Amino acid sequence: MYQNTIPVFARFQWVNHPRVIHILQQFFKPPERGRKGYDKVFLLRLLIYKHLMGCSYRDLESISQIDHSTFVKFRKRLLRTNWFASVFKTLTANIASGLPAITAVMDSSFVETYSRHDELGSEYNGYKEKNGFKLHQIIDYETRLPLCQIATPGARSDVLLGHHLIRGSPPSWNVKGFLADKAYDDWKFVTRLKQKWEQVLVGIPVRRTHTEVREPQHPGVIKNRRGKESDRYLRKRFLNQRGEIERYFSRKKRVFNLGEERTRHLKNFRANCYMTSIMEILEWSTTPKLWTQLFTKLTRIGLTRNFKSLSEDHGLVRGYLQSKRT
């Protein structure tokens, strides 16, 4: 039986959950030759603990009695083998294939450099007036889980990186809706979405041009706006779902401490982005089914099996609420 339990707060107990341990064990096979060494799953869970608590490597040494340099070398080895990116892609591929329908939401978030100065791979963002990096991401609205992401210097164009993310997304995803803000208002981008997923509803608001600001009732302006809106789904109820990614980024920074790591340069920021996304998926995999249906928008869909219908879950919820009333 697995004995390596990490002392964490109640809301982070998912780090010790058997399902999390089982998932991570699939990516750390014991070596066929040589000595076994430390438990790699335990080392990674301690790195997750470091992310959540904002502690140092020497704090991990006091908890686990493992020398702090072991954690440094272990993380460098994972970076060298591109472990974070490969695990993220494997997990998201399993999740996306199990979702009956995907409402994709895209946005980017700026993160300032740790040193607050220029670092390798960072850029000065004139809007934020800071040096930093950007995380461009696509999430699923229902589960609030990351599906695709890329980390770049802090002054890169959102719509340009949006083209790259859509190009790298599998056409097999069952994408029914796509939401983004006005930064992605580009007819070429909308055309690419329609070519990728034929039945997708595109919810990207149209920006006001300078001519429209001066002469909003001009016939040419009205014709141009109607032409752009003709292939988009701009109902307010649908567009309001885009706010989910703002809450997602807020939780990513406040709970999973993205941007608070004591690391420098784009290479480490990219690894931290993958790390936090993997942590979000692992936490989601341990969420109780009934609690999920009652208090969040998450939909429990396992990595190995799908729930064909949620009608039974809604029946459980109704029965639970009725019993509480009586």
Backbone bond lengths (Angstrom), bond angles and torsions (degrees), N, CA, C in turn:
res aa  C-N    CA-C-N  psi(-1)  N-CA   C-N-CA  omega(-1)  CA-C   N-CA-C  phi
1 M - - - 1.468 - - 1.525 109.96 -
2 Y 1.339 115.58 143.42 1.462 120.59 -178.16 1.525 109.99 -70.79
3 Q 1.337 117.61 128.31 1.462 121.90 -172.42 1.523 114.07 -113.02
4 N 1.321 118.58 -12.40 1.463 121.21 -173.01 1.531 110.37 -79.10
5 T 1.319 115.97 92.09 1.459 122.22 179.12 1.524 109.16 -101.83
6 I 1.340 116.01 134.16 1.459 121.93 -178.65 1.525 108.83 -101.58
7 P 1.330 118.82 128.78 1.475 120.66 179.20 1.525 111.27 -73.97
8 V 1.335 116.82 108.42 1.461 121.98 -178.86 1.520 109.53 -131.77
9 F 1.329 115.71 167.09 1.455 120.77 175.58 1.531 109.85 -65.74
10 A 1.320 115.64 165.24 1.467 120.71 -175.74 1.523 111.99 -60.11
11 R 1.327 117.85 -39.43 1.465 119.20 -176.51 1.529 112.34 -73.58
12 F 1.338 117.35 -11.55 1.460 121.09 177.52 1.532 112.06 -108.66
13 Q 1.311 117.50 17.13 1.461 120.16 -178.97 1.520 112.99 -66.65
14 W 1.325 116.53 -14.44 1.460 118.92 177.37 1.530 111.65 -61.04
15 V 1.338 117.91 -20.60 1.472 120.79 177.91 1.530 110.64 -61.01
16 N 1.346 117.24 -30.79 1.468 122.14 -179.03 1.527 112.79 -96.58
17 H 1.309 117.35 4.92 1.464 120.21 -175.94 1.536 110.79 -68.26
18 P 1.332 118.10 138.46 1.476 120.47 -179.85 1.525 113.10 -58.49
19 R 1.349 117.79 -32.44 1.462 119.16 -179.44 1.524 111.05 -68.35
20 V 1.322 117.24 -37.33 1.461 120.45 177.01 1.521 110.36 -63.94
21 I 1.306 116.24 -43.93 1.468 120.83 178.92 1.522 110.50 -62.57
22 H 1.332 116.18 -42.18 1.469 120.29 -179.72 1.524 111.27 -63.65
23 I 1.331 117.17 -42.66 1.466 120.26 -179.86 1.521 110.82 -63.70
24 L 1.322 116.67 -45.45 1.465 119.82 -178.27 1.518 111.96 -67.34
25 Q 1.320 117.01 -30.84 1.462 119.64 179.10 1.523 112.49 -63.62
26 Q 1.343 116.64 -23.37 1.462 119.65 179.16 1.526 112.02 -69.20
27 F 1.339 116.29 -19.66 1.467 120.47 -177.10 1.520 113.05 -105.26
28 F 1.322 116.72 0.69 1.471 120.64 178.42 1.531 108.52 -130.18
29 K 1.291 116.13 90.10 1.452 120.97 177.31 1.534 109.56 -86.85
30 P 1.334 118.07 136.67 1.475 119.94 179.83 1.525 110.91 -64.46
31 P 1.309 117.59 144.36 1.468 120.28 -179.23 1.522 111.48 -65.39
32 E 1.325 115.14 145.87 1.465 119.83 179.47 1.520 111.55 -75.61
33 R 1.318 117.46 -27.74 1.464 121.41 -178.84 1.524 109.38 -127.78
34 G 1.308 115.65 162.52 1.450 121.15 177.42 1.524 112.66 80.01
35 R 1.319 114.62 177.98 1.457 118.44 -178.04 1.524 110.25 -75.10
36 K 1.291 115.34 154.56 1.462 121.24 -171.86 1.527 112.40 -71.52
37 G 1.318 118.24 -42.02 1.457 121.02 -179.28 1.522 112.07 79.52
38 Y 1.322 115.79 -167.06 1.460 120.85 -179.23 1.532 110.44 -72.92
39 D 1.313 114.91 155.74 1.451 121.13 176.43 1.535 109.14 -66.91
40 K 1.343 116.73 115.37 1.468 120.59 -175.85 1.523 111.46 -66.91
41 V 1.315 118.24 -34.91 1.467 120.94 178.50 1.530 109.69 -63.86
42 F 1.331 116.45 -41.18 1.463 120.85 178.50 1.525 110.78 -64.37
43 L 1.333 117.09 -40.94 1.463 120.38 179.04 1.530 110.79 -63.38
44 L 1.339 116.67 -42.95 1.457 119.14 -179.69 1.519 111.32 -67.45
45 R 1.314 117.89 -38.93 1.461 120.65 178.24 1.532 110.92 -64.82
46 L 1.307 116.72 -32.64 1.464 119.56 174.81 1.532 111.15 -69.66
47 L 1.339 117.20 -34.50 1.460 119.50 174.16 1.529 110.61 -66.24
48 I 1.331 116.81 -36.54 1.465 120.52 174.63 1.522 109.85 -62.99
49 Y 1.334 115.88 -43.00 1.466 120.72 177.15 1.535 110.36 -58.74
50 K 1.311 117.45 -41.35 1.459 121.96 178.90 1.528 110.26 -61.54
51 H 1.335 117.28 -40.99 1.463 121.76 177.88 1.522 111.09 -62.17
52 L 1.320 116.09 -45.97 1.460 121.08 -175.17 1.522 112.42 -69.83
53 M 1.320 116.28 -39.21 1.460 120.38 -173.52 1.527 112.99 -95.59
54 G 1.328 117.43 -13.61 1.457 119.64 179.94 1.518 113.52 69.03
55 C 1.309 117.29 29.98 1.472 120.80 -178.48 1.523 110.30 -93.39
56 S 1.319 117.09 -177.14 1.465 122.60 -177.76 1.520 110.43 -104.63
57 Y 1.331 115.65 173.43 1.461 120.36 177.52 1.531 111.28 -66.17
58 R 1.303 116.99 -31.68 1.471 119.45 178.76 1.527 110.76 -70.95
59 D 1.329 117.39 -28.75 1.464 119.85 173.24 1.531 110.16 -65.89
60 L 1.337 116.66 -38.59 1.465 119.83 176.40 1.527 110.66 -63.41
61 E 1.325 116.65 -36.04 1.461 120.37 177.93 1.529 111.21 -62.82
62 S 1.315 117.21 -39.60 1.470 119.99 179.55 1.523 112.01 -69.56
63 I 1.334 117.36 -26.54 1.463 121.10 180.00 1.521 111.53 -80.75
64 S 1.338 115.34 -44.78 1.468 120.30 -170.18 1.521 114.62 -103.16
65 Q 1.334 118.18 -10.28 1.468 122.58 -174.25 1.526 112.30 62.39
66 I 1.327 116.02 25.05 1.465 122.37 175.35 1.518 107.33 -108.33
67 D 1.318 117.23 133.33 1.452 121.11 -176.24 1.524 110.94 -56.87
68 H 1.340 116.26 139.71 1.463 120.91 -175.37 1.526 112.57 -61.25
69 S 1.326 117.67 -30.52 1.462 120.20 -179.87 1.526 111.87 -65.77
70 T 1.328 117.30 -24.29 1.469 120.90 177.88 1.525 110.54 -64.35
71 F 1.314 116.78 -39.93 1.461 120.41 179.22 1.522 111.02 -68.27
72 V 1.323 116.31 -38.41 1.465 120.14 178.75 1.522 110.09 -63.56
73 K 1.334 116.68 -46.62 1.464 120.55 -179.93 1.523 111.27 -66.32
74 F 1.327 116.92 -37.01 1.463 121.08 179.86 1.531 110.68 -64.19
75 R 1.327 117.08 -44.45 1.463 120.15 179.07 1.527 111.21 -65.99
76 K 1.331 117.60 -39.60 1.463 120.53 177.33 1.524 111.19 -62.63
77 R 1.332 116.34 -37.29 1.469 119.97 178.33 1.524 110.90 -65.86
78 L 1.324 116.72 -39.68 1.459 119.84 177.48 1.522 111.35 -65.45
79 L 1.336 117.00 -38.30 1.458 120.68 176.96 1.521 111.32 -64.99
80 R 1.319 115.62 -42.20 1.463 120.38 -177.05 1.526 111.80 -65.26
81 T 1.323 117.06 -34.33 1.463 121.38 -178.91 1.531 112.69 -92.39
82 N 1.343 117.51 5.58 1.467 122.21 179.71 1.530 111.45 58.16
83 W 1.329 115.87 37.86 1.459 121.34 -174.69 1.521 112.18 -66.58
84 F 1.318 118.26 -43.28 1.463 121.66 -175.62 1.525 111.42 -61.01
85 A 1.332 116.53 -45.48 1.468 119.77 -178.48 1.526 111.43 -66.90
86 S 1.323 117.37 -42.05 1.462 120.25 -177.77 1.523 111.67 -67.27
87 V 1.330 117.92 -39.53 1.468 120.89 178.25 1.526 110.34 -67.70
88 F 1.327 116.69 -41.54 1.467 120.08 178.01 1.523 110.60 -59.46
89 K 1.315 117.85 -45.44 1.471 120.66 -178.90 1.524 111.13 -66.02
90 T 1.324 117.16 -36.25 1.468 119.80 178.69 1.523 111.27 -66.44
91 L 1.321 116.83 -44.90 1.463 120.60 -179.50 1.525 111.60 -65.73
92 T 1.327 117.10 -45.50 1.464 119.74 -178.16 1.530 111.39 -67.79
93 A 1.339 117.03 -32.63 1.467 118.91 177.58 1.521 110.95 -64.21
94 N 1.335 117.26 -40.12 1.459 121.01 177.45 1.525 111.67 -67.44
95 I 1.323 116.66 -39.90 1.463 120.09 -179.03 1.526 110.58 -68.49
96 A 1.341 117.08 -48.46 1.464 120.79 -176.59 1.533 111.57 -63.35
97 S 1.326 117.31 -36.77 1.462 119.72 179.54 1.518 111.82 -68.85
98 G 1.335 118.29 -22.37 1.451 121.26 -179.19 1.509 114.66 -93.07
99 L 1.339 117.83 -8.20 1.461 120.29 -178.77 1.526 109.97 -80.68
100 P 1.334 118.78 128.05 1.474 120.58 179.37 1.520 112.64 -66.01
101 A 1.328 117.57 -31.80 1.463 121.95 177.65 1.522 108.05 -155.06
102 I 1.316 115.89 142.94 1.459 121.46 -177.33 1.519 109.44 -119.08
103 T 1.323 115.57 126.33 1.464 121.64 167.42 1.517 106.24 -106.06
104 A 1.317 115.98 98.77 1.460 121.53 -174.31 1.524 110.65 -81.02
105 V 1.328 115.16 138.75 1.468 121.80 177.33 1.526 107.63 -125.44
106 M 1.319 115.94 129.05 1.467 120.78 -176.93 1.525 110.79 -119.37
107 D 1.325 114.68 141.40 1.469 120.45 174.27 1.520 107.70 -168.06
108 S 1.324 115.90 176.55 1.464 121.81 176.90 1.515 109.00 -130.45
109 S 1.327 116.08 158.18 1.460 121.66 179.61 1.527 108.87 -137.74
110 F 1.321 115.05 135.48 1.464 121.12 -178.40 1.530 109.85 -92.07
111 V 1.329 115.88 138.84 1.464 121.82 178.01 1.530 107.62 -130.04
112 E 1.316 116.46 125.66 1.461 121.29 179.81 1.522 111.03 -72.07
113 T 1.322 116.77 150.27 1.464 121.01 178.08 1.525 110.30 -64.19
114 Y 1.317 115.60 153.64 1.466 120.45 -179.81 1.523 111.77 -63.72
115 S 1.337 116.49 -38.36 1.472 120.61 -178.50 1.532 112.15 -80.73
116 R 1.349 116.89 -10.39 1.463 123.01 -174.93 1.522 112.44 62.67
117 H 1.319 115.33 19.54 1.455 121.83 175.44 1.523 108.27 -131.31
118 D 1.316 115.45 179.78 1.458 119.89 179.75 1.525 110.34 -67.29
119 E 1.336 115.89 132.69 1.465 122.16 177.28 1.520 109.21 -127.99
120 L 1.313 116.52 169.30 1.452 121.62 -179.29 1.527 110.30 -62.61
121 G 1.321 116.93 117.27 1.456 121.44 -179.94 1.511 114.36 93.74
122 S 1.334 118.42 -4.81 1.463 120.79 179.84 1.532 110.01 -91.22
123 E 1.334 115.56 162.53 1.457 121.59 176.64 1.527 109.46 -140.41
124 Y 1.327 115.14 154.54 1.469 119.93 178.84 1.521 109.03 -81.76
125 N 1.321 116.79 126.32 1.452 122.55 178.45 1.523 108.38 -99.86
126 G 1.331 116.61 114.90 1.450 120.84 -176.59 1.516 113.25 -66.06
127 Y 1.347 116.90 -32.94 1.463 119.69 179.83 1.530 110.66 -69.19
128 K 1.337 117.16 -43.69 1.467 121.10 178.77 1.520 112.64 -83.20
129 E 1.362 115.95 -18.98 1.462 122.35 -176.23 1.527 111.25 57.83
130 K 1.324 115.41 42.40 1.460 121.96 -179.77 1.522 109.54 -146.05
131 N 1.331 115.94 158.84 1.461 122.08 170.49 1.523 108.77 -88.81
132 G 1.324 116.20 138.63 1.460 116.96 179.77 1.514 113.48 179.68
133 F 1.323 113.33 -161.59 1.463 122.55 -177.33 1.526 108.95 -127.09
134 K 1.327 115.17 169.13 1.456 120.89 177.66 1.515 110.08 -129.19
135 L 1.332 115.14 139.94 1.453 121.56 172.56 1.524 108.20 -110.21
136 H 1.327 116.83 115.68 1.462 122.87 176.80 1.532 107.35 -100.36
137 Q 1.327 116.49 130.19 1.455 118.47 -169.44 1.524 112.20 -146.66
138 I 1.325 115.18 148.79 1.466 123.54 170.37 1.517 106.96 -116.60
139 I 1.342 116.37 128.26 1.461 120.94 177.67 1.520 108.97 -123.32
140 D 1.325 115.72 163.93 1.462 121.79 173.71 1.525 108.64 -92.52
141 Y 1.325 116.68 133.37 1.464 120.32 -175.54 1.518 112.00 -65.51
142 E 1.330 118.42 -43.28 1.458 121.01 -174.04 1.521 112.32 -68.56
143 T 1.316 116.73 -46.86 1.467 120.28 -175.91 1.525 113.15 -91.81
144 R 1.333 116.46 -16.12 1.464 122.34 -174.30 1.530 110.87 55.04
145 L 1.301 115.48 43.65 1.461 121.31 178.76 1.525 109.86 -114.09
146 P 1.339 117.44 143.94 1.468 120.15 178.49 1.520 111.03 -70.77
147 L 1.320 115.50 139.22 1.459 121.20 178.56 1.527 112.12 -113.73
148 C 1.318 116.58 -32.01 1.459 120.65 -177.68 1.522 107.87 -157.00
149 Q 1.326 117.46 142.83 1.458 119.61 -178.09 1.516 111.28 -157.05
150 I 1.336 114.46 160.57 1.455 121.22 176.11 1.521 107.67 -153.54
151 A 1.329 117.13 138.96 1.464 122.86 178.90 1.524 108.94 -107.23
152 T 1.342 116.00 133.76 1.459 121.66 -175.38 1.527 109.67 -137.24
153 P 1.332 117.98 170.38 1.467 120.17 168.76 1.532 111.11 -58.27
154 G 1.326 117.00 161.10 1.456 121.36 -166.14 1.510 117.51 -77.24
155 A 1.342 119.66 -1.89 1.465 120.42 -177.82 1.520 112.59 -117.28
156 R 1.324 117.96 17.43 1.457 121.00 -177.82 1.534 111.16 -79.93
157 S 1.326 115.43 149.82 1.461 122.22 -176.77 1.531 111.18 -69.09
158 D 1.340 116.45 134.97 1.461 120.48 179.11 1.525 111.72 -65.78
159 V 1.337 116.59 -46.36 1.467 119.00 -175.40 1.526 111.12 -69.23
160 L 1.328 117.57 -33.41 1.469 119.85 177.84 1.529 110.84 -64.62
161 L 1.334 116.23 -43.89 1.470 119.14 177.75 1.515 110.55 -72.00
162 G 1.348 117.17 -26.78 1.457 120.05 174.28 1.521 111.75 -61.39
163 H 1.328 116.25 -39.57 1.469 120.42 176.03 1.528 110.65 -59.95
164 H 1.324 116.96 -42.23 1.472 120.99 -179.32 1.536 110.70 -65.81
165 L 1.329 117.54 -41.29 1.459 120.50 -179.38 1.522 111.41 -66.03
166 I 1.330 116.89 -41.91 1.464 119.86 179.37 1.525 110.46 -67.84
167 R 1.317 116.88 -37.97 1.459 120.03 178.67 1.533 111.20 -62.84
168 G 1.346 116.24 -34.74 1.461 119.89 -178.90 1.511 114.72 -87.23
169 S 1.337 118.02 -4.77 1.465 121.06 -179.85 1.529 110.31 -82.21
170 P 1.324 118.67 139.41 1.471 120.95 -178.94 1.529 111.66 -67.45
171 P 1.313 119.17 136.63 1.472 121.44 176.06 1.527 112.91 -68.99
172 S 1.333 117.04 -12.42 1.465 120.66 179.79 1.526 112.79 -76.17
173 W 1.348 118.28 -12.99 1.461 120.08 177.08 1.524 109.60 -61.30
174 N 1.318 116.14 138.51 1.459 121.03 179.91 1.536 109.52 -88.63
175 V 1.331 115.41 68.32 1.463 121.56 -176.51 1.524 109.19 -82.90
176 K 1.325 116.41 117.24 1.458 122.50 179.36 1.525 112.44 -101.11
177 G 1.318 117.26 -23.84 1.455 120.93 179.70 1.513 110.42 -146.04
178 F 1.329 115.95 150.81 1.468 120.74 179.34 1.520 107.98 -139.52
179 L 1.336 115.83 126.36 1.467 122.33 -175.63 1.522 110.48 -123.44
180 A 1.322 115.68 140.72 1.462 121.80 175.34 1.528 107.61 -160.52
181 D 1.338 116.92 168.09 1.461 119.72 -179.47 1.528 110.40 -89.59
182 K 1.332 115.25 -172.27 1.462 120.30 -173.70 1.522 113.11 -68.21
183 A 1.327 117.32 -15.61 1.465 119.59 177.93 1.525 111.86 -63.68
184 Y 1.330 116.86 -19.29 1.466 122.06 -179.13 1.523 111.58 -103.28
185 D 1.325 117.90 16.49 1.461 122.30 179.08 1.525 109.50 -74.61
186 D 1.309 115.80 93.57 1.460 122.49 -178.35 1.527 107.39 -150.26
187 W 1.317 117.31 124.13 1.463 119.62 -177.01 1.533 112.26 -63.36
188 K 1.333 116.87 -30.12 1.466 119.18 176.92 1.527 110.47 -68.01
189 F 1.328 116.12 -36.99 1.464 120.56 178.42 1.524 110.47 -66.59
190 V 1.324 117.32 -42.93 1.466 121.11 178.10 1.527 110.27 -63.92
191 T 1.317 117.03 -40.71 1.466 120.67 178.25 1.519 111.55 -62.87
192 R 1.320 117.07 -40.78 1.466 120.65 177.65 1.521 111.08 -62.30
193 L 1.341 116.89 -39.69 1.464 120.44 178.13 1.524 110.67 -62.90
194 K 1.333 116.67 -44.11 1.462 120.84 -179.40 1.527 111.45 -65.28
195 Q 1.315 116.73 -34.82 1.460 120.30 178.24 1.524 111.81 -72.84
196 K 1.327 116.30 -33.17 1.461 121.00 -178.66 1.523 110.98 -73.46
197 W 1.339 115.68 -48.79 1.473 121.33 -179.33 1.527 107.31 -130.45
198 E 1.324 117.56 108.20 1.455 122.36 -168.47 1.532 113.05 -63.73
199 Q 1.335 118.09 -37.54 1.458 121.48 -173.87 1.525 113.54 -94.28
200 V 1.317 117.99 12.57 1.461 120.53 -174.02 1.530 110.82 -72.84
201 L 1.346 115.64 141.31 1.458 122.83 172.74 1.525 107.79 -96.34
202 V 1.301 117.40 118.71 1.462 122.50 -175.11 1.526 109.07 -96.21
203 G 1.323 116.33 117.42 1.453 122.29 179.01 1.514 111.36 -110.14
204 I 1.327 117.11 72.73 1.467 122.69 178.12 1.526 107.75 -120.10
205 P 1.329 118.70 112.54 1.473 120.27 -179.10 1.530 111.45 -61.51
206 V 1.334 114.54 151.88 1.467 121.24 179.60 1.524 109.02 -90.38
207 R 1.310 116.24 130.53 1.466 120.33 178.57 1.533 111.24 -75.25
208 R 1.312 115.62 151.16 1.458 121.35 175.98 1.528 109.44 -83.04
209 T 1.308 116.85 127.19 1.459 121.52 178.15 1.535 109.43 -79.53
210 H 1.329 115.92 167.85 1.463 119.95 178.60 1.528 110.72 -63.97
211 T 1.327 116.66 -35.81 1.466 119.65 178.01 1.523 110.91 -65.77
212 E 1.328 116.50 -38.77 1.456 120.07 179.79 1.529 111.45 -67.17
213 V 1.324 117.27 -33.70 1.463 120.18 177.53 1.525 110.38 -65.12
214 R 1.350 116.63 -39.05 1.465 120.47 -178.78 1.530 112.05 -77.61
215 E 1.334 115.83 -43.50 1.467 120.44 -176.20 1.529 109.64 -132.29
216 P 1.322 117.52 78.95 1.472 119.69 -176.29 1.520 114.35 -66.30
217 Q 1.325 118.86 -22.93 1.460 121.79 -177.28 1.531 113.21 -99.71
218 H 1.310 117.02 9.23 1.464 120.21 179.22 1.528 109.47 -66.17
219 P 1.349 118.85 134.55 1.483 120.81 -178.38 1.522 113.57 -55.91
220 G 1.324 117.06 -38.48 1.463 119.66 179.20 1.515 112.31 -66.32
221 V 1.319 116.49 -37.56 1.464 121.50 178.40 1.519 110.30 -65.68
222 I 1.332 116.40 -44.94 1.475 120.71 179.91 1.521 110.62 -63.61
223 K 1.326 117.03 -42.10 1.468 120.95 179.40 1.522 111.35 -64.40
224 N 1.331 116.39 -40.31 1.465 120.55 179.57 1.527 111.46 -64.65
225 R 1.346 116.97 -42.63 1.464 120.66 179.73 1.521 110.95 -66.64
226 R 1.305 117.80 -43.43 1.464 120.53 179.29 1.522 111.32 -62.96
227 G 1.335 115.78 -36.66 1.463 118.91 178.42 1.522 112.06 -65.02
228 K 1.337 116.95 -40.06 1.463 120.79 178.99 1.529 111.66 -70.03
229 E 1.337 116.58 -36.81 1.466 120.17 -176.65 1.521 112.86 -80.74
230 S 1.328 117.87 -8.83 1.462 120.70 -173.68 1.528 112.98 -65.26
231 D 1.316 117.66 -32.60 1.468 120.20 -178.07 1.528 112.05 -106.33
232 R 1.356 116.89 23.43 1.463 120.62 178.95 1.527 110.08 -125.91
233 Y 1.323 114.77 155.13 1.466 121.97 179.41 1.523 107.32 -108.34
234 L 1.349 116.28 103.59 1.458 121.16 -167.94 1.520 112.94 -115.53
235 R 1.322 117.69 32.97 1.457 119.79 174.35 1.531 109.67 -70.49
236 K 1.326 114.97 140.07 1.459 120.23 -173.20 1.526 112.03 -60.37
237 R 1.347 116.86 -40.50 1.464 119.79 -179.16 1.525 111.27 -61.27
238 F 1.313 116.15 -36.80 1.467 120.84 178.90 1.523 110.90 -72.87
239 L 1.332 116.60 -42.95 1.463 120.23 -178.30 1.529 111.86 -66.68
240 N 1.325 117.29 -30.18 1.465 120.37 -178.78 1.525 112.54 -65.67
241 Q 1.320 117.34 -19.31 1.464 119.98 179.11 1.523 111.76 -67.36
242 R 1.330 116.84 -16.62 1.465 119.47 -179.56 1.514 112.06 -64.51
243 G 1.340 117.56 -24.05 1.460 120.10 179.28 1.513 113.97 -63.22
244 E 1.327 117.65 -13.14 1.462 120.96 179.42 1.519 111.71 -62.78
245 I 1.325 117.23 -35.23 1.463 118.97 -177.96 1.530 111.05 -73.65
246 E 1.336 118.06 -25.22 1.462 119.93 175.33 1.529 110.08 -67.70
247 R 1.330 116.04 -42.05 1.470 119.67 175.61 1.519 110.99 -66.53
248 Y 1.328 115.70 -34.27 1.466 120.21 178.41 1.530 111.07 -62.70
249 F 1.325 117.18 -48.34 1.466 120.77 179.69 1.529 110.96 -65.21
250 S 1.326 116.81 -36.62 1.464 119.75 178.35 1.525 110.72 -61.55
251 R 1.322 116.90 -44.05 1.477 120.45 179.07 1.526 110.97 -69.42
252 K 1.306 116.64 -34.49 1.470 120.58 179.70 1.525 110.75 -61.96
253 K 1.333 116.13 -35.43 1.461 120.37 -178.20 1.527 112.40 -87.34
254 R 1.326 117.68 -36.11 1.458 120.47 -174.51 1.525 113.26 -85.55
255 V 1.342 117.28 -35.07 1.464 121.18 -177.60 1.524 110.98 -96.46
256 F 1.338 116.09 -46.60 1.466 119.53 -177.20 1.525 112.42 -94.71
257 N 1.323 116.54 1.95 1.472 122.82 169.28 1.522 114.35 59.43
258 L 1.329 116.85 36.78 1.461 118.94 173.75 1.522 109.27 -66.51
259 G 1.321 116.42 128.47 1.450 122.00 -177.63 1.519 113.97 95.07
260 E 1.339 116.71 -8.17 1.464 120.75 179.43 1.528 112.29 -99.91
261 E 1.319 116.90 -0.63 1.462 119.88 -178.32 1.527 110.52 -71.86
262 R 1.308 115.91 147.65 1.466 120.80 -179.93 1.525 109.72 -89.23
263 T 1.324 114.71 59.46 1.463 121.19 179.90 1.520 108.97 -129.81
264 R 1.316 115.91 159.21 1.459 121.57 -178.02 1.520 110.19 -125.27
265 H 1.332 115.52 159.82 1.455 125.70 171.77 1.541 112.27 79.49
266 L 1.338 114.27 158.37 1.459 122.23 -174.63 1.523 112.29 -63.91
267 K 1.328 116.94 -35.05 1.468 119.80 -178.80 1.523 110.98 -59.65
268 N 1.308 117.22 -44.89 1.461 120.62 179.36 1.532 111.97 -72.12
269 F 1.333 116.89 -36.23 1.464 119.13 177.40 1.526 110.51 -63.02
270 R 1.313 117.49 -40.67 1.469 120.72 178.95 1.529 110.53 -63.00
271 A 1.337 116.63 -41.87 1.462 119.86 177.86 1.528 111.18 -65.04
272 N 1.339 117.03 -38.59 1.463 120.23 178.65 1.526 111.51 -65.24
273 C 1.328 117.05 -36.40 1.466 120.79 177.62 1.522 110.61 -64.29
274 Y 1.324 117.05 -44.78 1.463 119.93 177.04 1.526 110.89 -64.33
275 M 1.314 116.45 -38.69 1.465 120.96 -179.39 1.521 111.12 -61.89
276 T 1.327 117.25 -47.95 1.457 119.78 -179.16 1.523 111.30 -65.67
277 S 1.322 118.10 -35.74 1.468 120.61 177.91 1.527 110.99 -66.15
278 I 1.326 116.84 -40.47 1.471 120.36 176.61 1.516 109.89 -63.68
279 M 1.324 117.15 -40.16 1.464 120.87 178.08 1.528 111.21 -61.73
280 E 1.333 117.00 -40.69 1.467 120.59 178.41 1.522 111.57 -62.45
281 I 1.317 116.22 -40.86 1.470 119.96 179.20 1.525 110.67 -67.44
282 L 1.323 117.44 -41.12 1.458 120.82 179.33 1.529 110.82 -65.19
283 E 1.327 117.06 -41.34 1.461 119.81 177.62 1.529 110.73 -62.60
284 W 1.324 116.32 -43.78 1.470 121.32 179.60 1.531 111.95 -61.04
285 S 1.328 116.54 -35.35 1.467 120.02 -177.70 1.522 112.63 -66.79
286 T 1.336 117.95 -17.21 1.469 121.42 -178.50 1.525 112.71 -103.52
287 T 1.349 117.88 2.81 1.461 120.44 -175.74 1.522 110.50 -69.90
288 P 1.343 118.89 128.21 1.467 120.54 177.50 1.523 111.41 -59.62
289 K 1.309 116.02 141.61 1.459 121.90 -173.28 1.529 112.31 -64.03
290 L 1.343 118.27 -49.27 1.458 121.48 -177.20 1.519 110.73 -67.03
291 W 1.331 116.78 -42.37 1.469 120.56 178.03 1.515 110.76 -60.89
292 T 1.331 116.41 -37.42 1.457 120.67 178.82 1.521 111.08 -60.81
293 Q 1.347 116.64 -46.02 1.448 120.26 -177.27 1.527 112.06 -69.42
294 L 1.321 117.53 -30.23 1.458 120.83 -176.35 1.521 112.87 -79.06
295 F 1.333 117.93 -45.65 1.452 120.62 -164.36 1.521 115.40 -116.46
296 T 1.321 120.52 -7.40 1.458 120.62 -179.00 1.508 110.26 -135.46
297 K 1.344 114.47 174.86 1.452 120.66 177.58 1.521 111.61 -94.11
298 L 1.330 116.80 4.84 1.448 120.36 -176.79 1.524 110.60 -69.64
299 T 1.295 116.83 150.75 1.456 123.82 174.86 1.512 108.09 -120.61
300 R 1.316 117.12 121.24 1.457 119.70 -174.93 1.521 110.15 -76.41
301 I 1.306 115.47 110.49 1.458 121.42 176.49 1.517 107.00 -131.59
302 G 1.333 117.77 115.59 1.449 121.43 -173.21 1.513 112.24 -73.96
303 L 1.341 115.74 168.72 1.459 120.99 178.57 1.523 111.53 -76.22
304 T 1.329 116.89 -22.84 1.456 119.10 -174.95 1.512 113.35 -113.54
305 R 1.368 119.28 -16.69 1.454 120.46 179.48 1.523 109.27 -146.07
306 N 1.323 116.51 155.59 1.459 122.21 -177.60 1.521 109.57 -111.20
307 F 1.323 115.53 148.84 1.448 120.28 172.06 1.529 107.18 -90.48
308 K 1.334 116.70 114.11 1.458 120.70 -173.47 1.520 112.44 -70.15
309 S 1.332 118.13 -30.75 1.458 120.81 -177.90 1.522 109.20 -145.00
310 L 1.334 114.74 145.30 1.459 120.27 178.14 1.526 111.53 -102.57
311 S 1.341 117.40 6.96 1.461 119.91 -178.06 1.520 111.28 -63.93
312 E 1.334 117.73 -38.24 1.451 120.30 178.71 1.530 110.74 -65.50
313 D 1.329 116.28 -37.60 1.467 119.86 178.63 1.527 110.76 -64.19
314 H 1.329 116.83 -42.69 1.459 119.75 179.33 1.523 110.30 -65.60
315 G 1.343 117.48 -33.75 1.454 120.04 175.59 1.515 111.79 -64.54
316 L 1.329 116.67 -39.43 1.464 120.77 176.82 1.525 110.69 -63.59
317 V 1.328 115.28 -42.09 1.464 119.07 -179.75 1.524 111.02 -63.69
318 R 1.352 116.95 -44.95 1.459 119.96 179.82 1.528 111.02 -62.59
319 G 1.341 116.09 -41.89 1.460 119.11 178.58 1.508 111.72 -63.77
320 Y 1.338 116.81 -38.56 1.457 120.66 179.70 1.523 111.06 -64.11
321 L 1.354 115.96 -44.98 1.454 120.29 -179.20 1.527 111.86 -65.62
322 Q 1.361 116.94 -39.14 1.456 120.27 178.48 1.514 111.71 -64.94
323 S 1.329 117.55 -39.87 1.453 121.00 178.76 1.517 112.04 -65.07
324 K 1.351 116.48 -33.91 1.459 120.42 179.08 1.543 110.18 -70.65
325 R 1.374 116.89 -34.57 1.457 119.83 179.38 1.526 111.45 -69.20
326 T 1.339 116.59 -39.64 1.473 120.48 -178.32 1.516 111.07 -77.87
